[in-house]
């Protein structure tokens, strides 16, 4: 990953979840490059269907934000007890930045995958 563009890293508290487990999705965003306005897209993929933050609908949504040079933020996006949802193979969270003027991706996307049994 180039060091002069924003960077996002997604990861979960574990790889496999069972009913009663604590599910945590972490998000780390940093920017070593110049300050800039970007669009941030976070999506959940379940069995080939995508749901987009912040409303978690199938409409493609993003959050426009300014990230300054030296920006560094870590946060818990979700923290909840995993329900008795049955088996779910290969659930994924995707994240990426785009330029609000051109729509081109800025930096690289990130994806994290987990399973429910």
N, C-alpha and C positions, 0 to 999 in steps of 0.2 A: 504494500500500500504506500503510495507517495505520502511524504510527511507534510506537504503544503496544502492538503485538502481535509475537510472534516472526515471524521472516522466514527463509525458506530459499531458496537459490539453487543450482541444479545446472547444471553445464556440463562439456563434454568437451574434450579437448585438440585435437580437430579435428572436422570435420563428416563427412568421408568416410574410411573405413578400407579398407586393402588388407592382404592377408596380410603379416605382418612389421612393420606399423606399431605404434607404442606407443600403446595405448589408456589414457587416464587419465580417470576420472570424479572431478570435484571437487565438494565440498559446502561451502557457506558457511552457517552458522547464526548469527543474531544476535537479540538481544532488547533493545530500548530501553525496553520497558515494565516492569511489575512482575515480580518473580520468580514463577514458577509451575511446577506439575507439568503436563506435557503428554505426549500420546502422539505419537510420530513414526513416520510410515509412509513407507517407501521401497520403490518397486515398479519392476520391469522389465517393459515390455510388448514382446512379440515376436509379430508377426503375430496380434494380437488376444488373445493369452494373457498373463496377468499372473503374475509371480513376485514374492513378497514377502520382503524382508529381515526378519530376519537369516538365515533358513533357506533362502530362495530356493525356496519351495514355492508352490503355488497357494492355500494357506490364507492368508487375510488375517491378517497379523501386524503388530505394531508394537513399538516400544521405548518404554517409559515412562521419562521423564527429567525432572530438575529443571533449569530454566534460570533463572539469576539475572538480575536487572536488570543491564544492561551486558554480558551474555554475548556473546561473539564468538568463533567457532571456524571455522577453515578446515581441511579435511583432504582427502586423497586417499582416496576410497572404494575405487577399483580402480586398479591400475597393472600392466598385463601386455601382452605382445606379441599382437597380433590374429592369430588362427589362420586357416588357409585354410578359411573357413566358407562360401564362396560368397556370392552376392548376398543382402543383407538390406535390404529397403526399410523405412525409417521405424521403426527401433528407438527406443524411448523409455524414459527414466527419469522417474518421477513422485515427488514428495515433498509431504507435507502434515503439518500438526499438527492434532490433535483434543483437545478437552477430555475428560479421562478420566471425568468424572462425567456429562456430557450427550451425549458422542459428536459434538457439533457441531464443525465445522471452525473452527480458530483462525487468523486471518490468511488468507492466500491460498496456494493450491498453486503448485508450480512444476513445469515439465516441460522436458526437453531432449531433442532428437531427433538421431539420427545415422544414417548409412547405411554399409553394407559393399558393396563391389563385387568 
